[in-house]
Each structure stands twice: as structure tokens, then as C-alpha cells.
Amino acid sequence: MANKLHPLGAPRAGYAWGANAREVDMALPTAKPIPLKIAAAPQNITVDLKRTAMIVIDMQNDFCTKGGWVDYLGADYTPDRKPIKPLQKLLPALRKAGVPVIWVNWGTRPDLANIPPNQIHLYKPKGTGIGLGEPLPVSGARVLQKDSWAAAVVDELEQAPEDILVDKHRISGFWDTPLDSILRNLGTRTVLFSGVNTDQCVLHSLTDANFLGYGCVLVEDCCGTTSPDFCTEATVWNVKKCFGFVTNSGKILKALKK
């Protein structure tokens, strides 16, 4: 949207501002609401498309791909691939509707200088094996290190040029990251959550968003976890009870078509 003092405008309405030698314009343009009615639980919801963002959490090779960290640990990584197909359909539709897509991924510094001991222990609890920032035996990729294959989004999910990438260094995407600032600059009021793991990074990012005042919607079929089924059941129950709403990609796509 063009700004009267800045003919080039800004990449998104929330960033709009302008300045010249006489004046600085800090008045944000008010976008006309676009109500979107989505079937959800425990109640159906109406959100404003102009003030909604989609967050995709940790859809990375280390969690979702053969040869990644989870695979190396001997766990079945295939449940973490569950969100790929629904996201392949949902993300292009959201982009077309003008909804920002934000990728929130583990992306640690090579020196781990901002990783506290409790997070190092979390991923290497007995002091043995391969932990954060250490090379995997086959590929040599360093576990969840920024700009490595291990931390990259899986090949099956396209990242568009207008998408936003946020590196995180905790289970929650909000601690020690610019995520909250970005959402507020976008004018976001409602956040759609997807990715892995449902009961860990997705849930705790969602609960922090709730505490910060955002409306939170868990897109259930666009989430996955390697945890036991009861962990997902508890997560979905708690989101509906305390933290927001639960829907799926089909219901969002149906709402967008209307």
C-alpha cells in the first residue's frame, strides 16, 4: 500500500510509514476487514484475513527427513511428515488470500552462544550421542544449525519469496526471537499454527501467543508429532479448553472458497 510521503510504499501495510524534510507520517493505513468464517471447535470462529498470519514450525530435515537427527536417534520420523501434504494445499491458498506465511525454525548459532545449559541438556541428556550443533555421522550436517541442511525446510514445502523466516532457539518460537515484533508490525490479531511437534514446539509457541493476546487456531491436520497419541489428544483438548480453537486445512480451504 502506497504511503503519501513514500511513493514506494512498504512491503506490507503494517510497516507503512513515510518521511520528508518537513514531516514524518507514522499513521498506519487501516485495511478494510475481510471476515472469514471457519468451522472450528469448541466453536466456529470468524477471523479477519487482513489481520491473520500462518506460522509453520520446525518442518525441517532434522525432524522430517531420512538421514536427519530424529532418524539418527532411531525414532520413526514419518509422523513428522504428516503435515506436508495438507500444507502443500493450504499455504498457496493462504498466500493468494494475502495471509503472511512465517516459517519458525530451529536455527542455532555455530558457537551455541545463545543456548543455555538447560537447552543443551534437553537434547543431550546423558552427555553422550549427538546434540545441538554437532555433525551427523553420514551427512556431516550440524544438528539444527542455522543455514545447514539439517535446519533447512524439507524440499517438499516451497518457501515463497514473500514468506518470512524466524530462527528460534527454544521450544517456543517467541522467546529470544523477533516473532512477536513481526506479528505486531503486520497488524496480526489471529495466528494459525502448524508444524511439528504438536505437543512441544507447536503447543508452546501457541500458548505463548495466547498469553501475548493473539487469537490462536491450531490447524490439526497440518501438525504432527513423534510422541505417543495421547500427547496429541491432550494438546488438542487443552487448546480447545484454554488457549484457542482447533480446525483443519479442509475447513480453512472451504471458508476461503466462499
Stockholm file with secondary structure:
# STOCKHOLM 1.0

chainA/1-258         MANKLHPLGAPRAGYAWGANAREVDMALPTAKPIPLKIAAAPQNITVDLKRTAMIVIDMQNDFCTKGGWVDYLGADYTPDRKPIKPLQKLLPALRKAGVPVIWVNWGTRPDLANIPPNQIHLYKPKGTGIGLGEPLPVSGARVLQKDSWAAAVVDELEQAPEDILVDKHRISGFWDTPLDSILRNLGTRTVLFSGVNTDQCVLHSLTDANFLGYGCVLVEDCCGTTSPDFCTEATVWNVKKCFGFVTNSGKILKALKK
#=GR chainA/1-258 SS CCBTTBTTCCSSGGGCCEECSSCEECCCCCCCCCEEEECCBSSCEEEEGGGEEEEEECCBHHHHSTTSHHHHTTCCCGGGGTTHHHHHHHHHHHHHTTCCEEEEEECBCTTCTTCCHHHHHHHSTTSCSCCTTCBCTTTCCBTTBTTSTTTSBCTTSCCCTTCEEEEECSSSSSTTSSHHHHHHHHTCCEEEEEEECIIIIIHHHHHHHHHTTCEEEEEEEEEECSSCHHHHHHHHHHIIIIICEEECHHHHHHHHHC
#=GC SS_cons         CCBTTBTTCCSSGGGCCEECSSCEECCCCCCCCCEEEECCBSSCEEEEGGGEEEEEECCBHHHHSTTSHHHHTTCCCGGGGTTHHHHHHHHHHHHHTTCCEEEEEECBCTTCTTCCHHHHHHHSTTSCSCCTTCBCTTTCCBTTBTTSTTTSBCTTSCCCTTCEEEEECSSSSSTTSSHHHHHHHHTCCEEEEEEECIIIIIHHHHHHHHHTTCEEEEEEEEEECSSCHHHHHHHHHHIIIIICEEECHHHHHHHHHC
//
